Amino acid sequence: MRIAVPREIKNHEYRVALTPAGAHELTSRGHDVYVEQGAGLGSAITDEEYLAAGAKVLATADDVWAEGDLVLKVKEPIAEEYPRLRAGQTLFTYLHLAADKPLTEALLASGTTAIAYETVQLPNRALPLLAPMSEVAGRLAPQVGAFALMKPSGGRGVLPGGVPGVAPARVVVIGGGVAGLNAATIAVGMGADVQILDTNVDRLRQIDGQFQGRLRTLASTSFAIEQAVREADLVIGAVLVPGAAAPKLVSNALVAQMKPGSVLVDIAIDQGGCFEDSRATTHAEPTYEVHDSVFYCVANMPGAVPRTSTYALTNVTLPYAVALAGKGWEKALKDDRSLALGLNAHAGQLTNGPVAEATGLAH
Ligand code: NAD
């Protein structure tokens, strides 16, 4: 099969959908891989690395898209890319169609077969192609929090790990899912005094077993959150209620009672945020002040570490790409129910119920 990897052109998107290892995997199975010139540069991958892995490097996006039976991308096509969509081509990428009616209409008009990373779902309901980005955002949260805690950044001037004879910072992680667990792991590694709250006590049991006393788990109630947040130097919000906006768990009044210079990192900002005062920020201007506290609410945290994010994402997308390339999309989906749940559009029809409902387009 012919596999195309265009350069991402969405603003500030530096990831790429295939690494040289992925290109090697596909070409060694007899497929042709076409990568757009410079596609990997944002992730510090050169054209030469793709060539050495057996891929062909083409100069323009039009050339690359034209070659592909299967197009691998990271972000949804933007308007400039709509004319390149066509029937008989399979597109495998993050799509988030429910929030994007113009793209949904363009996909339907083109007849493309579109498989969305974010709706691929395992039998245990986990979302394997979203999890790595939660891992990245979670691991990044204590790092950006520690930076914001420094005095020149407007923070309290506290070193997370303390030093011998001086207490470490107190870090409170709200939500113990993929992002929260990864945030707690790094905060513990920094030597901070870490508490993690979740409403799911089974989850807390797992975390407690894993950390063997190196952090404290707390059942999440508004009372427990208030007590923990008042004492915190750094609060990391990482909750998710599937299919709903994030619950507001830290009020403006509670922030007013926090220590001056404390920091709040809201990973859940892409679902509206779990602090009352959260509003989405960008990497260019990531923080703002509320009372005497510093808020960090970047909606695409993994974008700050595109090299790590590219490798994290492609580690999990590659097996599906190999299946799509080797079997063709129909057989690959027939053989794998998880991948089949990724099909969002085919031959002008929407094939995903929630997307059809959200966009008001026929199912
Ligand atoms: P997850 O489903 O693995 O974990 C969410 C956890 O929140 C669950 O354990 C759940 O029990 C817990 N929870 C729900 N309500 C709670 C409450 N009231 N108190 C405490 N815990 C509660 O989800 P995840 O993959 O860890 O994602 C977390 C959030 O991070 C999501 O909103 C996701 O979209 C977001 N995210 C953001 C970025 C970014 O760049 N900002 C990147 C990746 C993911």
Residues whose N, C-alpha, C, O or C-beta is under 5 A from the ligand:
A	BS01	NAD	M133 S134 A137 I174 G175 G176 G177 V178 A179 G180 L197 D198 T199 N200 R203 S220 A238 V239 L240 V241 D266 I267 A268 D270 Q271 V298 A299 N300 M301 P302
